[in-house]
Amino acid sequence: MLDELIELPSLASLLDTILAELLQTSFPGLDQSKTQVNFYSVESGKNVDPGDDPTRRWHRSLSLSDAVLQYYRHQRWPSGQVHEFSHPKRASASVDQQHWETAVRTASGQLIPLLFRRMELYWEASTTGDGASRRVFFSRAIREQARADILLKREAQIIPPDQWQALHAMIQTVAEAIRRPTLETVRLWEHEANYVELAGSLMISHPSAYLYTPTQGLQVLQDYQDLKATLISKFSATGHEDELYGLLGLEERNRFIGFDQPNVSGEVIHGQIFNVLFEAIITKQRQNIEYALQVFRHSDGSVDIHALFDKALDIRAMIS
């Protein structure tokens, strides 16, 4: 399962693809990853002959994708400098300059929705297995992971026989008319509107209580109050907070660290449970992308956005 995550794209590759799409009509077949933006200052003053061409002093060059990030961060080009686009396989004309300029401004102005669209295409792409999309593949994978955990705990007699059918019903439809367990997401909060939600996790009631997390699998508990107490103890116990921390988005982690005495609640979920859980993981990934770009925009330049973006896409702890 984790092999598929090796295919997660880098920020640079996503930006190159976005720019290639924006410029395809204007520059068919041209590799935009080779396009450069050069920055100059124009020297002027009393020692410059009015009849001479102005002297330009080169400052630096950026790839087109890095230029998008710079424009996104500052919302303008560097003050006191002129910029010029170039490509090693094209003699640049003034109309080319305008096409590149428009692409940079468009990509930076719509950066978050454009990245969301590229990631949606990533999740809808077929895997190397049976041709199913990555979205379907990972939904199945976390379902089968839960099935294996429940089977092992049934064999070890950790799960009582009378509870087995009900628990298995959340993974696979059964013909028998049985009372299905109540399934809830897992939320921690001090102010309820500012909750954090554990990815891939479930609170299960039927009539005993169970806690399911990707890292620990199914834990058998006495009742709903015991379930909540167990979650609070994980928050407080040394080492266990890391288990919860890895199931949170980047911005959620900041809130989680600030909790003193959190409460526990959940939201009831229905339908294809593991599809719902994986969609929530994809939503966290989108939130991570937005958060990473906000941090970058408000930084003093010390943030490595490429490394932070890789961290934003990393969902390994949420699925295994």
C-alpha positions in Angstrom: 0.0 0.0 0.0 2.7 2.4 0.9 4.4 1.8 -2.4 1.7 3.9 -4.1 2.6 6.9 -1.9 6.0 7.0 -3.5 4.2 8.4 -6.5 3.0 11.4 -4.6 4.0 14.5 -6.7 6.4 17.2 -5.5 5.4 20.8 -5.5 7.8 21.6 -8.4 6.3 18.8 -10.6 2.8 20.0 -9.9 3.7 23.6 -10.7 5.5 22.5 -13.9 2.3 20.6 -15.0 0.1 23.6 -14.2 2.3 26.0 -16.2 2.5 23.5 -19.1 -1.3 23.5 -19.3 -1.6 27.3 -19.1 1.0 27.8 -21.8 0.2 24.8 -24.1 -1.7 26.9 -26.6 0.9 29.7 -26.7 4.0 27.4 -26.8 2.9 24.0 -28.1 5.5 21.3 -27.3 7.8 23.6 -25.4 9.2 22.3 -22.1 8.3 25.0 -19.7 10.5 23.5 -16.9 13.4 25.0 -18.9 11.9 28.5 -18.9 13.9 31.0 -16.8 13.0 34.4 -15.4 16.0 36.8 -15.2 16.0 39.8 -12.9 18.0 42.9 -13.6 18.4 46.4 -12.3 18.8 49.2 -14.8 21.6 51.6 -14.0 21.0 55.3 -14.6 22.4 58.6 -13.4 24.4 61.6 -14.4 27.4 59.5 -15.6 25.2 57.6 -18.2 25.2 59.2 -21.7 21.5 59.8 -22.7 22.3 58.4 -26.1 23.6 55.1 -24.8 21.5 52.0 -24.1 20.8 51.7 -20.3 23.2 49.3 -18.5 21.5 46.3 -16.9 23.0 44.5 -13.9 21.9 40.9 -13.5 20.7 39.8 -10.1 19.5 36.3 -10.3 17.5 33.7 -12.3 14.5 31.6 -11.3 12.7 28.7 -12.9 9.2 29.5 -14.0 7.7 27.4 -11.1 9.9 29.3 -8.5 8.8 32.6 -10.0 5.2 31.5 -9.4 6.0 30.9 -5.8 7.8 34.2 -5.4 4.9 36.1 -7.0 2.4 34.1 -4.8 4.4 35.1 -1.6 4.9 38.8 -2.4 1.9 39.4 -4.7 4.3 41.5 -6.9 7.6 41.4 -8.7 10.8 42.6 -6.8 10.8 46.4 -6.4 13.4 48.3 -8.4 14.1 45.4 -10.8 12.9 44.4 -14.3 12.4 40.8 -15.3 12.6 39.0 -18.5 11.6 35.5 -19.5 13.8 33.3 -21.7 13.9 29.7 -23.0 17.0 28.1 -24.5 15.0 26.8 -27.5 13.0 29.9 -28.3 14.0 33.4 -29.5 11.8 35.4 -27.3 9.4 38.0 -28.8 7.5 40.6 -26.9 4.3 38.6 -27.2 6.0 35.6 -25.6 6.9 37.8 -22.6 3.3 38.6 -22.2 2.2 35.0 -22.4 4.7 34.0 -19.7 3.7 37.0 -17.5 0.0 36.1 -17.7 0.8 32.4 -16.9 2.8 33.4 -13.7 0.1 35.8 -12.5 -2.7 33.3 -13.3 -1.0 30.4 -11.5 -0.1 32.4 -8.5 -3.5 34.0 -8.2 -5.3 30.6 -8.4 -2.6 28.5 -6.8 -4.6 26.7 -4.2 -7.5 25.6 -6.4 -5.1 24.6 -9.2 -3.1 22.4 -6.8 -6.3 20.9 -5.5 -7.3 20.0 -9.1 -4.0 18.4 -9.8 -4.2 16.3 -6.6 -7.8 15.3 -7.4 -6.4 14.0 -10.8 -3.7 12.1 -8.8 -6.3 10.4 -6.6 -8.5 9.5 -9.6 -5.6 8.1 -11.7 -5.4 4.3 -12.0 -3.0 2.4 -9.8 -0.5 -0.2 -11.0 -2.8 -3.0 -9.8 -6.3 -3.8 -11.1 -6.9 -0.5 -12.8 -9.0 1.0 -9.9 -8.3 4.6 -9.0 -5.9 5.4 -6.2 -8.9 6.7 -4.2 -10.7 3.3 -4.5 -7.4 1.4 -3.9 -6.7 3.2 -0.6 -10.3 2.9 0.6 -10.1 -0.8 0.0 -6.7 -1.0 1.6 -7.7 0.6 4.9 -10.9 -1.6 4.9 -8.8 -4.8 4.5 -6.4 -3.6 7.2 -9.3 -3.2 9.6 -10.7 -6.6 8.5 -7.4 -8.3 9.2 -7.1 -6.7 12.6 -10.6 -7.7 13.6 -10.1 -11.3 12.4 -6.9 -11.6 14.4 -8.6 -10.4 17.5 -11.5 -12.7 17.0 -9.1 -15.7 16.8 -7.3 -14.5 19.9 -10.7 -14.3 21.6 -10.2 -10.6 22.3 -13.5 -9.9 20.6 -16.4 -11.8 22.1 -18.2 -14.1 19.7 -21.5 -12.3 20.1 -19.9 -9.0 19.0 -18.1 -10.4 16.0 -20.9 -10.3 13.5 -21.8 -6.7 14.3 -18.2 -5.5 14.0 -17.8 -7.4 10.7 -20.9 -5.7 9.4 -19.2 -2.4 9.3 -16.7 -3.9 6.8 -18.9 -6.1 4.7 -22.7 -6.3 4.2 -24.1 -9.3 6.0 -27.4 -11.1 5.1 -28.5 -11.5 8.7 -30.7 -8.9 10.4 -28.5 -7.7 13.1 -28.2 -4.5 15.1 -25.4 -2.6 13.5 -22.9 -0.7 15.7 -23.0 3.1 16.1 -19.9 4.5 14.4 -18.5 7.9 15.1 -15.5 9.9 14.1 -13.1 10.8 17.0 -12.9 14.5 18.0 -10.9 16.2 20.7 -11.6 19.8 21.7 -11.5 22.4 24.4 -13.8 24.8 22.5 -16.1 22.5 20.4 -15.9 24.7 17.3 -12.1 24.3 17.2 -12.1 20.5 17.4 -9.4 18.3 15.9 -10.4 14.9 14.3 -8.3 11.8 14.3 -7.9 10.5 10.7 -8.9 7.0 9.9 -10.3 6.5 13.5 -13.7 5.3 14.8 -15.5 5.2 18.1 -17.8 2.1 18.0 -20.7 1.3 20.3 -22.6 -2.0 20.2 -23.3 -2.3 23.2 -19.7 -2.6 24.3 -17.4 0.1 23.2 -14.4 -0.1 20.8 -11.8 2.4 19.7 -10.3 1.8 16.2 -7.2 3.7 15.1 -4.9 3.0 12.1 -1.9 2.7 14.4 -3.3 0.5 17.2 -6.2 -1.3 15.4 -9.2 -2.3 17.5 -9.2 -1.8 21.2 -11.9 -3.4 23.3 -13.4 -1.2 26.0 -16.1 -1.6 28.6 -18.5 1.2 27.5 -18.7 4.6 26.0 -17.4 6.4 29.0 -14.4 4.0 29.2 -13.8 4.8 25.5 -13.6 8.5 26.2 -11.5 8.0 29.2 -9.1 5.9 27.1 -8.7 8.7 24.6 -8.0 11.3 27.3 -5.4 9.0 28.8 -3.7 8.7 25.5 -3.6 12.4 25.3 -2.0 12.6 28.8 0.3 9.6 28.7 3.9 10.0 27.6 4.4 8.5 24.2 0.8 8.0 23.4 0.3 11.7 22.4 2.5 10.9 19.4 0.1 8.2 18.3 -2.7 10.9 18.2 -0.4 13.6 16.8 0.3 11.6 13.6 -3.5 11.3 12.8 -3.9 15.1 12.7 -3.4 17.7 9.9 -0.6 20.3 10.2 -2.8 23.1 11.5 -4.7 20.7 13.8 -1.4 19.7 15.4 -0.8 23.3 16.6 -4.2 23.3 18.3 -3.6 19.8 19.8 -0.4 20.9 21.4 -2.2 23.8 23.1 -4.8 21.6 24.7 -4.8 21.3 28.5 -7.9 19.2 29.3 -9.6 18.3 26.1 -13.1 16.8 25.7 -14.1 14.0 23.5 -17.0 13.7 21.1 -17.8 12.4 17.6 -20.0 12.6 14.6 -22.0 9.6 13.5 -21.2 8.4 10.1 -23.1 6.0 7.7 -22.6 4.3 4.4 -19.4 2.9 3.1 -17.5 3.6 6.2 -13.9 3.2 4.9 -14.8 5.3 1.8 -15.9 8.0 4.2 -12.8 7.7 6.3 -10.5 7.9 3.3 -12.3 11.0 1.9 -11.7 12.6 5.3 -8.0 11.9 4.9 -7.9 13.5 1.4 -9.7 16.5 3.0 -6.9 16.7 5.6 -4.4 16.6 2.8 -6.1 19.5 1.1 -6.2 21.5 4.4 -2.5 20.7 4.8 -1.7 22.2 1.3 -3.6 25.4 2.1 -1.9 25.6 5.5 1.6 25.1 4.1 1.0 27.9 1.5 -0.3 30.2 4.2 2.8 29.6 6.3 5.0 30.2 3.3 3.2 33.5 2.3 3.5 34.9 5.8 7.1 33.7 6.4 10.2 35.8 6.3 11.7 33.6 3.6 13.1 31.0 6.0 10.4 28.4 5.2 11.4 25.7 2.7 8.1 25.4 0.9 9.1 22.3 -1.0 9.9 20.4 2.1 6.8 21.7 3.9 4.7 20.7 0.9 6.1 17.2 1.0 5.1 17.0 4.7 1.6 18.3 3.8 1.0 15.5 1.4 2.4 12.8 3.7 -0.5 10.7 5.0 1.4 7.5 5.9 0.6 7.7 9.6 -3.1 8.2 8.8 -3.4 4.9 6.9 -1.1 2.4 8.7 
